C-alpha cells in the first residue's frame, strides 16, 4: 500500500479503539455503519487524550502502546453502561423513494467533495502553515514538542490550540515516518462520509427514516457547498462539524435523557472542544442549553455525563501548557475586554459577502427555510440557540481586531460559520417525541 493510503488508514484506526463502547447493545439501533463512524469519533477522542497525557508525564509515543491503552479505556467506558430499555421508536418509516433519493444526494455530495479534493481544490493553506507542521514535528519528537511550539518564529502555529487533530495526524505520521501533504486533505471527504453515516444513524434511530435521511442529505450538501468553497481540506473544521452536529443530533432527540446517549454526547462534545477553540464554547453551551430545554433530564448526573470528558481533556491540555510554560489558557486575539465596536458594520458586511459567495447564500437560506416550515418544538431551542451563541462568539472574536479586519473576516467567516448553517439544517428534527416534520 502506498504511504498516503496507509496514513489515511491510521487516521481511521480509532474506529477499532472506539468499537468496544459502540458495540454495546444499547447502541444497536445505530446499525453497523453508524456505530463504525461513531466509534472512529470516540476512538479519536480517547487516543488524543492518551497522547496528551503521555506528553504531560512524559512518555514517548509508540503506536502499539498508545492504541492498546486507548482500547483499554474504551472497555472501561463500556463498563459504565448498564442494561437500558430501548427508547421510543419512530412512528413510521416513510416513503422508500425519499430514503433512496436522499441517500443518493448525500452520496453525490461526498463524491463531489472527493473529486474536488482529488483536483486539489479543497486544500487549505492552514494545513501547510499550521496543522501539518505541528503534526509532523510531534511525530518526529514522539510527543507534543514544547521546544518547537516555544520558538518565537513558530508563534503563528498557535501553541495553545487544542490538540486532537494534530495528535491524530501525528499518530498516522508515526506509522509511515512522514506526513503525506498531498493525502492529508482527503481527511475532509473521509470525515464528511463518516459524518453522514453517523448523523443518519442517530436521526433514523428514533425519528422517521424518510425525514432523517432528508435532513442528512441537506446537512451533508450544505457542508460540501461551504467546505468546497472555503477550503477546509486538511483542517480541524470538518472534525468540529462531525463532533458538534452529532452531539446535538443525539441531545435534540427523544432518547436524549438515557445514560448511554448522555455519555456518547459527552464524548462527542469533548471531541468538539479538542478539535478547535470554539468547540469549548460549543460544549459548554450545549450542556447548558440541553439542561434548560429538557427539564425531565435535568440532573447532576446528566451534567456530569455531558461535561466530564471535556473537563478531562481540557485539564490534560492545560496542564501540559502550564508545566511547559507555554500557555495558561487559550490566548485569543488581543485583550479580552479590548473591543473595536466601530468595526461592527464592516464585519457584518464582509460576513454577508462571504455568505453570498457560497452559491448565493443558499447553504444558509435553504436550511433556514426548511426550519421555518417545520413543525415547531421547544427542543429546537437547542440547535437554534447554539447557532446564535456560536455566531455571537465569532462576532465577539472579530471585534478584537483593528488591523486587516476585512482580510481576516474574508479568509475565515465562511469556513467558521459552516456549523451554524448545519445546525439550522438539523433543527427541524429536534423534538421530544419520535414524530417527524
N, C-alpha and C positions, 0 to 999 in steps of 0.2 A: 504493500500500500504506500502511496506517495506521502511525503511528510505532511503536506497540508491536510490531506484527508485524515491521517492519523491524529493530527492536532484537533480537528473537529470532533473526532470520536471521543477524545479525552474531555472535551468541553461538555459532552452529554453523558459521560461516565457517572456523574452524580445521580442519574436515573437509577442506577444499581444501588447507590448508597441510600437513597430515599425509599426504595422499594419495601423494606420491612414495615415502615409505617403505613404506606398507602395500600399495602396488601391486606391490611386488617379488614375483616368483613364489613365493618361499619361504612367503609368507602366503596363497597361493592357496586353500588348503583352508578358510580362514575365510569364503569367499564374499563377494559384493558388499556385502550389508548389514552383515555383521560387520566387514569391513575399513573400511567407511564410518564405523561407530561408533567403531572403534579409531583411525581417522585423526583424528576430531574430538578424541579424548582426547590423542593425541600432539601434534596441532597446537596445542592449548591450552597444553601444557607448553612447547613451543618459543616460541610467541608471548609467553607470560608472561615467559620468561627474557629475550627480546629487549627487552621493555618495561622490565624491571627494570634491565638493563644500560644502556639508553638513559637512564633516570633517574639512574643512577650517574655517567654521563660528564660532564655531562648533555647530552642532545639532545632537543628537543621531539618528542613523539609525533606521528606522522601516519599515517593509515590505510594509505595506499599503501606507504610505505617499510617500515612495520612488517610488513605482510603479505609484501612482497617479500623482505626479509631472512630472515624466518622460513621462507619457501618454499625459499630457497637452502640454509638449514641442513638442512632435511629431505632435500634432494637429497644433501647431503654425508653425512648419516646413511645413506642408501640405499647410498652407495658403500662403506660399511663391510661390507656383506653380500656374500659371495661366493656361489657355487653350492653349495647344500646338497642332500643326498639327503633324500627325504621320510621322516618318522618312521613308527612302526608305525601301521597302520590299525586301526580298530575291528573287533572280531570279528563284529559283526552290527548291523544297523540297528534291530532291534526292531520292535514292532508299530506299524503306521501309525496305528492308532486312538489309541494312547498319545501319539504325537507330536502329532497333531492336537488331542487333548484338552488336552495340556499347553500348546500354543501358544494355545489358546482361553483357558485360565486366565490365562496371562501377559498376553494382550491385554486381558482383562477387568480385571485388576488395574491396568494402566496407565490404562485408561479410568476406573476408579474414582478414581485419583489426579488425572486430568484434570478430572473432574466436581467433585471436592472443591475443586480449585484454582479452577475457574470459580465455585463457590459461595462463594468467599472463606474457605474453612475450613482452608487449609493454610499461609497466610502467617505467617511467624514475625515476632515483634516485633524479632528481631535484624536482619532485613532493614532495618527503618526506623531502628534505633538504631546499627547497626554496619556491615554490608556495604554498604548503599545509600549512606549519606552519604560514605563513603570513595570509592566508585566515582565518584560524581558530582563530588566535589572533585578527584579525579585527572584526570577527563576535562576539567574546566574549566581545570586548570593544564597540561594536556597533558603530565603527568609525575606521578610519585608526589610528592605535595605535603608536603614536610617541615614547612613552617610550619603547615599545617593539623593535622598529626599532633602537632606540638610544643605546640600550645596547651593549657594546663592544663585548660581546660573540655572538651577532647576526650579526656581520659585514658581514658574508657570505651570509646573506639574501639580500644584495644589497638594502639598504633603498631607493635609488634614482630610482629604477627600475619602469617603468611606470605601472599604477595600474589596467588596465582593467580586466585582467584575475583574479587577486586576488580579486578585487571587486566583480566580477561575482560569483566566488566561495564563497566569504563571504556572498553574498546575499542569495545564496542557503543554506548555512550553517545556517543562521539565521532562516530559515524555519523549520529545523529539530533539531537544537540545537547542532549539531556536524558535523564534516567533515567526510564523509564515505570514508576512504582511499582506500578501495577496489573498490569503484564505480567511483572515480574521473578519473581513466584512460579511462573510457568509453566516456569521452568528446572527445577523439580522433576519434573513428569511428562516433560519433554523429555529430561533426562539419564537418568531412570529407563528410558525406552524405549530409549535408546542402551545403557544397561547391560544390559538384557535381550537385545538383539541381539548385543552383544559377547560376553556370557557364553555364550550359546547357540552362537555360532561357535567359541569357544575349546573348550568341552567336547565339542561334536559332532565336532570335527576329529580327535580321537584316542580317543574313547570312544563306546560305542553311542548312537545318536541318541535312542532312547526314554528311556534313563537320563538323558542330557544334558538333554533338554527337560523331563523331570520335575523335575530338580533346579533348572533355571532357573525353572520355574513356582513352586516352593517359595520360592526366593530372592526373586523379584520380589514375590510375595504378602506375604512377611514384611516386605520393605522398604515396601510400601504400607500395611500394617496399622500399622506403627510410625511411618512418615512422616506419615500422616494423623492419627494420634493425637497425636503430639508436635510437629507443625507445623514442617516443615523447608523449606517453600517459600521460595525466595529466599536460602538459606544455602549454606554450603560442605559441609553434611553429605552431600548426595546426590553431590557430586563426590568426596568421600572414599570413599564406597561404590563408585562406579564404578571409581576407580583401584585401590583396595586389593584388592577382591574379584577383579577381572580379573587383576591381577598374581598373586595366589595361585592362581587357576584355571590359569594357564599353568604356574607353577612346581610345581604338585602333579600334573601330568600326565606321560605317558610321553615327551613331546617336550621336556621342560624343559631338558635339557642342551645343546640346539642353540644356536649363537651367535645366530641370529635371535630365538629365544624369550627368551634372556637379555637381549638388547638391548631388546626390546619391554617385557619385565618391568621392566627398569631405568628406562625412560622412564615407565612407569605408576607405579612407586614414587616417582619424582620428582614426579609429579602429586599423589600422596597427601601427600607431605611439603610440597608447596607449597600445598595446599588448606587444611589445618588443622594445628595444632601437634602433635596426637597422630600425625599422618601421619609425622613424622620418626621417632618411636619405632617406628611400624609398619614403615617402610622398613628401618631398621637391624635390627630383629628378624627381618624376613622374610629378608633376605640371610643372616643368621647361622644361622637355623633351616634354610634350604634347604641350605646347605653342610653342615650336620650330618646331615640326613636323606637327602641324595643324595650318597653318597661317590664315586660314579663321575663326578659333575660337580664335585667339589671341586678347585678350582684357582684360581690367582691371576687368570687370565683371567676366570673366572666371577665372582669377587668384584668385579673392576673393571667388568665389563659391568653388573652389578646396581647398583653404588653410584656410578659416576661421574656419571650425570645428577643424582642427588640432591645430591651434593657440589658440583657446579657451580651448581645453582640456589640452594642454601643459601649458598654463598660469595658469590654476587652480592647476595643479600638482606642478609646480614650486613655486607658491605662498604658497602652503602648506609646501613645503620643506623649503622655506625661513623663514616663520613665526615660524616654529618649530625648526629652526636652525639645520636641518638635512642635507640639501644639497642646493646648488645654481644651479647646473645643473647636468647632468649625469657625474658620477665620472670617469668611464672608467677604464683603466688598466695602471697606471703609468702616467708620464708626457706626454702631447700631443706631444711634439717635441722630446722626447727621444725614438729613434728607434734603433733597432739592425739589420741592413741590412745583417749582416753576417749570420743570421739565415734564410734568404730567401730560400736558396736551401733546407734546412731541412724541412721548412714549405711546400714548393711546393711538395716535395717528399712524405711527410706524407699525404697531401691532396689527392694526386694521389692514394696512397694506400687505403685511406678510400673510394674513389670513386669506386675503383675496388672491394672493399669488398661487395658492394651492387650489387649483380647479375652481377659481372664482368663489372661494369660501364655502363650497358645497360640503366638504368634510365636517364643517361646523354647523351649517344651516340645516342639512338633511337630518342629522340626529336630533337637533332642536325641534324640527317639525314633527318627527315621529313622537318625541316626548310630549309635545303639546296635544297631540291627538290621542295619546294612550289613556287608558283608564287610570285615574289618579289613586294614589295610595300614600298614607303617611310615611311608609318606608322609603318612598322616593326621596325623602329629605336627605338620606344618606349619600347617594351618589351626587345629587344636585348640590347639596351643601358642601361636599368635598370639592366639587368643581369650583364653587365660589371661593372656598378657603385657599385652594391652590392658586387661583387667579389673583387673589389679594396678596398672597405671599410673593408671587412673581412681580407684581406691580411694586410692592414694598421694596423688593430687591433692586429693581431697576431705578427706583428713586434715589438710591445711594450713589448713582453715577452722575458725574458732572463733566466728564470728558468722553468724547466719542460715543455719546449716548445713542445716536441713531445707528451707528455701526454695530454696537453691542446688541441692540434690540433686533436689528435686521438679521444678524447672524443666529440669534438664539430663539426668538419668540415662537416661530412656527414649530420648532422642534420641542420646546419645553411645554407648550400648550397642547401638544398632542393628547396626553392623558385626559385633559379636560374634555376634548371632543368625544373621546371614547367613553368617559363617564356619562355624558349625555346619551350616548348610544345604548348603554346597558340599563339606563334608568327606567325605561318602560316596564321592565320585568321585575322591578323592585317592589315586592309585596309580601304581606304576612301569610296569604293563602296561596294554594297551588294553582290558582286560575291564571290565565294568560291575559292578553290585551283586553 
